[in-house]
Amino acid sequence: MLLPDEAPDGETYLTNGQAAKVFGVAPSTVSTWVRKGYLARARGRLFRLSDVARAEKLARDAAVRTSGSVKRVIRDAAA
């Protein structure tokens, strides 16, 4: 997918749907990131690409912490 052109301020801004496509998630997931405080709107209904990337990493890290999957991976590799 092609990203929108940069804005005059040098930032790339995405709609909810564009952010979802770029990061391979559902639009409702992007809305969840906003609700959980991982992501804030930058300009009206738009998000900065860099902010969406940060939110995706925060959400992924939180999922790993709560699932314990990293611990399982380390434990299984040691066996």
Phi and psi in radians as a Rosetta constraint file:
Dihedral C 1 N 2 CA 2 C 2 CIRCULARHARMONIC -1.443 0.35
Dihedral N 2 CA 2 C 2 N 3 CIRCULARHARMONIC 2.387 0.35
Dihedral C 2 N 3 CA 3 C 3 CIRCULARHARMONIC -1.411 0.35
Dihedral N 3 CA 3 C 3 N 4 CIRCULARHARMONIC 2.687 0.35
Dihedral C 3 N 4 CA 4 C 4 CIRCULARHARMONIC -1.092 0.35
Dihedral N 4 CA 4 C 4 N 5 CIRCULARHARMONIC 2.771 0.35
Dihedral C 4 N 5 CA 5 C 5 CIRCULARHARMONIC -1.107 0.35
Dihedral N 5 CA 5 C 5 N 6 CIRCULARHARMONIC 2.705 0.35
Dihedral C 5 N 6 CA 6 C 6 CIRCULARHARMONIC -1.154 0.35
Dihedral N 6 CA 6 C 6 N 7 CIRCULARHARMONIC 2.565 0.35
Dihedral C 6 N 7 CA 7 C 7 CIRCULARHARMONIC -1.349 0.35
Dihedral N 7 CA 7 C 7 N 8 CIRCULARHARMONIC 2.917 0.35
Dihedral C 7 N 8 CA 8 C 8 CIRCULARHARMONIC -0.974 0.35
Dihedral N 8 CA 8 C 8 N 9 CIRCULARHARMONIC -0.434 0.35
Dihedral C 8 N 9 CA 9 C 9 CIRCULARHARMONIC -1.445 0.35
Dihedral N 9 CA 9 C 9 N 10 CIRCULARHARMONIC 0.054 0.35
Dihedral C 9 N 10 CA 10 C 10 CIRCULARHARMONIC 1.533 0.35
Dihedral N 10 CA 10 C 10 N 11 CIRCULARHARMONIC -0.059 0.35
Dihedral C 10 N 11 CA 11 C 11 CIRCULARHARMONIC -1.621 0.35
Dihedral N 11 CA 11 C 11 N 12 CIRCULARHARMONIC 2.664 0.35
Dihedral C 11 N 12 CA 12 C 12 CIRCULARHARMONIC -1.803 0.35
Dihedral N 12 CA 12 C 12 N 13 CIRCULARHARMONIC 2.190 0.35
Dihedral C 12 N 13 CA 13 C 13 CIRCULARHARMONIC -1.940 0.35
Dihedral N 13 CA 13 C 13 N 14 CIRCULARHARMONIC 2.483 0.35
Dihedral C 13 N 14 CA 14 C 14 CIRCULARHARMONIC -2.227 0.35
Dihedral N 14 CA 14 C 14 N 15 CIRCULARHARMONIC 2.571 0.35
Dihedral C 14 N 15 CA 15 C 15 CIRCULARHARMONIC -1.368 0.35
Dihedral N 15 CA 15 C 15 N 16 CIRCULARHARMONIC 3.019 0.35
Dihedral C 15 N 16 CA 16 C 16 CIRCULARHARMONIC -0.994 0.35
Dihedral N 16 CA 16 C 16 N 17 CIRCULARHARMONIC -0.842 0.35
Dihedral C 16 N 17 CA 17 C 17 CIRCULARHARMONIC -1.119 0.35
Dihedral N 17 CA 17 C 17 N 18 CIRCULARHARMONIC -0.712 0.35
Dihedral C 17 N 18 CA 18 C 18 CIRCULARHARMONIC -1.137 0.35
Dihedral N 18 CA 18 C 18 N 19 CIRCULARHARMONIC -0.749 0.35
Dihedral C 18 N 19 CA 19 C 19 CIRCULARHARMONIC -1.063 0.35
Dihedral N 19 CA 19 C 19 N 20 CIRCULARHARMONIC -0.732 0.35
Dihedral C 19 N 20 CA 20 C 20 CIRCULARHARMONIC -1.080 0.35
Dihedral N 20 CA 20 C 20 N 21 CIRCULARHARMONIC -0.773 0.35
Dihedral C 20 N 21 CA 21 C 21 CIRCULARHARMONIC -1.130 0.35
Dihedral N 21 CA 21 C 21 N 22 CIRCULARHARMONIC -0.772 0.35
Dihedral C 21 N 22 CA 22 C 22 CIRCULARHARMONIC -1.080 0.35
Dihedral N 22 CA 22 C 22 N 23 CIRCULARHARMONIC -0.677 0.35
Dihedral C 22 N 23 CA 23 C 23 CIRCULARHARMONIC -1.742 0.35
Dihedral N 23 CA 23 C 23 N 24 CIRCULARHARMONIC 0.078 0.35
Dihedral C 23 N 24 CA 24 C 24 CIRCULARHARMONIC 1.173 0.35
Dihedral N 24 CA 24 C 24 N 25 CIRCULARHARMONIC 0.631 0.35
Dihedral C 24 N 25 CA 25 C 25 CIRCULARHARMONIC -2.199 0.35
Dihedral N 25 CA 25 C 25 N 26 CIRCULARHARMONIC 2.987 0.35
Dihedral C 25 N 26 CA 26 C 26 CIRCULARHARMONIC -1.369 0.35
Dihedral N 26 CA 26 C 26 N 27 CIRCULARHARMONIC 2.627 0.35
Dihedral C 26 N 27 CA 27 C 27 CIRCULARHARMONIC -0.967 0.35
Dihedral N 27 CA 27 C 27 N 28 CIRCULARHARMONIC -0.555 0.35
Dihedral C 27 N 28 CA 28 C 28 CIRCULARHARMONIC -1.154 0.35
Dihedral N 28 CA 28 C 28 N 29 CIRCULARHARMONIC -0.488 0.35
Dihedral C 28 N 29 CA 29 C 29 CIRCULARHARMONIC -1.169 0.35
Dihedral N 29 CA 29 C 29 N 30 CIRCULARHARMONIC -0.730 0.35
Dihedral C 29 N 30 CA 30 C 30 CIRCULARHARMONIC -1.080 0.35
Dihedral N 30 CA 30 C 30 N 31 CIRCULARHARMONIC -0.727 0.35
Dihedral C 30 N 31 CA 31 C 31 CIRCULARHARMONIC -1.093 0.35
Dihedral N 31 CA 31 C 31 N 32 CIRCULARHARMONIC -0.638 0.35
Dihedral C 31 N 32 CA 32 C 32 CIRCULARHARMONIC -1.126 0.35
Dihedral N 32 CA 32 C 32 N 33 CIRCULARHARMONIC -0.705 0.35
Dihedral C 32 N 33 CA 33 C 33 CIRCULARHARMONIC -1.052 0.35
Dihedral N 33 CA 33 C 33 N 34 CIRCULARHARMONIC -0.664 0.35
Dihedral C 33 N 34 CA 34 C 34 CIRCULARHARMONIC -1.154 0.35
Dihedral N 34 CA 34 C 34 N 35 CIRCULARHARMONIC -0.832 0.35
Dihedral C 34 N 35 CA 35 C 35 CIRCULARHARMONIC -1.071 0.35
Dihedral N 35 CA 35 C 35 N 36 CIRCULARHARMONIC -0.649 0.35
Dihedral C 35 N 36 CA 36 C 36 CIRCULARHARMONIC -1.429 0.35
Dihedral N 36 CA 36 C 36 N 37 CIRCULARHARMONIC -0.091 0.35
Dihedral C 36 N 37 CA 37 C 37 CIRCULARHARMONIC 1.532 0.35
Dihedral N 37 CA 37 C 37 N 38 CIRCULARHARMONIC 0.161 0.35
Dihedral C 37 N 38 CA 38 C 38 CIRCULARHARMONIC -1.343 0.35
Dihedral N 38 CA 38 C 38 N 39 CIRCULARHARMONIC -0.400 0.35
Dihedral C 38 N 39 CA 39 C 39 CIRCULARHARMONIC -2.478 0.35
Dihedral N 39 CA 39 C 39 N 40 CIRCULARHARMONIC 2.407 0.35
Dihedral C 39 N 40 CA 40 C 40 CIRCULARHARMONIC -2.172 0.35
Dihedral N 40 CA 40 C 40 N 41 CIRCULARHARMONIC 2.582 0.35
Dihedral C 40 N 41 CA 41 C 41 CIRCULARHARMONIC -1.221 0.35
Dihedral N 41 CA 41 C 41 N 42 CIRCULARHARMONIC 2.478 0.35
Dihedral C 41 N 42 CA 42 C 42 CIRCULARHARMONIC -1.742 0.35
Dihedral N 42 CA 42 C 42 N 43 CIRCULARHARMONIC -0.721 0.35
Dihedral C 42 N 43 CA 43 C 43 CIRCULARHARMONIC -2.451 0.35
Dihedral N 43 CA 43 C 43 N 44 CIRCULARHARMONIC 1.771 0.35
Dihedral C 43 N 44 CA 44 C 44 CIRCULARHARMONIC 1.063 0.35
Dihedral N 44 CA 44 C 44 N 45 CIRCULARHARMONIC -1.947 0.35
Dihedral C 44 N 45 CA 45 C 45 CIRCULARHARMONIC -1.795 0.35
Dihedral N 45 CA 45 C 45 N 46 CIRCULARHARMONIC 0.275 0.35
Dihedral C 45 N 46 CA 46 C 46 CIRCULARHARMONIC -1.869 0.35
Dihedral N 46 CA 46 C 46 N 47 CIRCULARHARMONIC 2.671 0.35
Dihedral C 46 N 47 CA 47 C 47 CIRCULARHARMONIC -2.057 0.35
Dihedral N 47 CA 47 C 47 N 48 CIRCULARHARMONIC 2.549 0.35
Dihedral C 47 N 48 CA 48 C 48 CIRCULARHARMONIC -1.286 0.35
Dihedral N 48 CA 48 C 48 N 49 CIRCULARHARMONIC 2.414 0.35
Dihedral C 48 N 49 CA 49 C 49 CIRCULARHARMONIC -0.967 0.35
Dihedral N 49 CA 49 C 49 N 50 CIRCULARHARMONIC -0.782 0.35
Dihedral C 49 N 50 CA 50 C 50 CIRCULARHARMONIC -1.094 0.35
Dihedral N 50 CA 50 C 50 N 51 CIRCULARHARMONIC -0.617 0.35
Dihedral C 50 N 51 CA 51 C 51 CIRCULARHARMONIC -1.204 0.35
Dihedral N 51 CA 51 C 51 N 52 CIRCULARHARMONIC -0.656 0.35
Dihedral C 51 N 52 CA 52 C 52 CIRCULARHARMONIC -1.158 0.35
Dihedral N 52 CA 52 C 52 N 53 CIRCULARHARMONIC -0.721 0.35
Dihedral C 52 N 53 CA 53 C 53 CIRCULARHARMONIC -1.069 0.35
Dihedral N 53 CA 53 C 53 N 54 CIRCULARHARMONIC -0.736 0.35
Dihedral C 53 N 54 CA 54 C 54 CIRCULARHARMONIC -1.116 0.35
Dihedral N 54 CA 54 C 54 N 55 CIRCULARHARMONIC -0.742 0.35
Dihedral C 54 N 55 CA 55 C 55 CIRCULARHARMONIC -1.108 0.35
Dihedral N 55 CA 55 C 55 N 56 CIRCULARHARMONIC -0.709 0.35
Dihedral C 55 N 56 CA 56 C 56 CIRCULARHARMONIC -1.079 0.35
Dihedral N 56 CA 56 C 56 N 57 CIRCULARHARMONIC -0.732 0.35
Dihedral C 56 N 57 CA 57 C 57 CIRCULARHARMONIC -1.166 0.35
Dihedral N 57 CA 57 C 57 N 58 CIRCULARHARMONIC -0.745 0.35
Dihedral C 57 N 58 CA 58 C 58 CIRCULARHARMONIC -1.049 0.35
Dihedral N 58 CA 58 C 58 N 59 CIRCULARHARMONIC -0.767 0.35
Dihedral C 58 N 59 CA 59 C 59 CIRCULARHARMONIC -1.150 0.35
Dihedral N 59 CA 59 C 59 N 60 CIRCULARHARMONIC -0.723 0.35
Dihedral C 59 N 60 CA 60 C 60 CIRCULARHARMONIC -1.140 0.35
Dihedral N 60 CA 60 C 60 N 61 CIRCULARHARMONIC -0.782 0.35
Dihedral C 60 N 61 CA 61 C 61 CIRCULARHARMONIC -1.087 0.35
Dihedral N 61 CA 61 C 61 N 62 CIRCULARHARMONIC -0.704 0.35
Dihedral C 61 N 62 CA 62 C 62 CIRCULARHARMONIC -1.131 0.35
Dihedral N 62 CA 62 C 62 N 63 CIRCULARHARMONIC -0.670 0.35
Dihedral C 62 N 63 CA 63 C 63 CIRCULARHARMONIC -1.151 0.35
Dihedral N 63 CA 63 C 63 N 64 CIRCULARHARMONIC -0.693 0.35
Dihedral C 63 N 64 CA 64 C 64 CIRCULARHARMONIC -1.144 0.35
Dihedral N 64 CA 64 C 64 N 65 CIRCULARHARMONIC -0.754 0.35
Dihedral C 64 N 65 CA 65 C 65 CIRCULARHARMONIC -1.074 0.35
Dihedral N 65 CA 65 C 65 N 66 CIRCULARHARMONIC -0.743 0.35
Dihedral C 65 N 66 CA 66 C 66 CIRCULARHARMONIC -1.389 0.35
Dihedral N 66 CA 66 C 66 N 67 CIRCULARHARMONIC -0.450 0.35
Dihedral C 66 N 67 CA 67 C 67 CIRCULARHARMONIC -1.512 0.35
Dihedral N 67 CA 67 C 67 N 68 CIRCULARHARMONIC -0.387 0.35
Dihedral C 67 N 68 CA 68 C 68 CIRCULARHARMONIC 1.296 0.35
Dihedral N 68 CA 68 C 68 N 69 CIRCULARHARMONIC 0.246 0.35
Dihedral C 68 N 69 CA 69 C 69 CIRCULARHARMONIC -1.111 0.35
Dihedral N 69 CA 69 C 69 N 70 CIRCULARHARMONIC -0.581 0.35
Dihedral C 69 N 70 CA 70 C 70 CIRCULARHARMONIC -1.127 0.35
Dihedral N 70 CA 70 C 70 N 71 CIRCULARHARMONIC -0.724 0.35
Dihedral C 70 N 71 CA 71 C 71 CIRCULARHARMONIC -1.072 0.35
Dihedral N 71 CA 71 C 71 N 72 CIRCULARHARMONIC -0.727 0.35
Dihedral C 71 N 72 CA 72 C 72 CIRCULARHARMONIC -1.100 0.35
Dihedral N 72 CA 72 C 72 N 73 CIRCULARHARMONIC -0.736 0.35
Dihedral C 72 N 73 CA 73 C 73 CIRCULARHARMONIC -1.091 0.35
Dihedral N 73 CA 73 C 73 N 74 CIRCULARHARMONIC -0.780 0.35
Dihedral C 73 N 74 CA 74 C 74 CIRCULARHARMONIC -1.140 0.35
Dihedral N 74 CA 74 C 74 N 75 CIRCULARHARMONIC -0.785 0.35
Dihedral C 74 N 75 CA 75 C 75 CIRCULARHARMONIC -1.087 0.35
Dihedral N 75 CA 75 C 75 N 76 CIRCULARHARMONIC -0.778 0.35
Dihedral C 75 N 76 CA 76 C 76 CIRCULARHARMONIC -1.174 0.35
Dihedral N 76 CA 76 C 76 N 77 CIRCULARHARMONIC -0.587 0.35
Dihedral C 76 N 77 CA 77 C 77 CIRCULARHARMONIC -1.242 0.35
Dihedral N 77 CA 77 C 77 N 78 CIRCULARHARMONIC -0.542 0.35
Dihedral C 77 N 78 CA 78 C 78 CIRCULARHARMONIC -1.306 0.35
Dihedral N 78 CA 78 C 78 N 79 CIRCULARHARMONIC -0.386 0.35
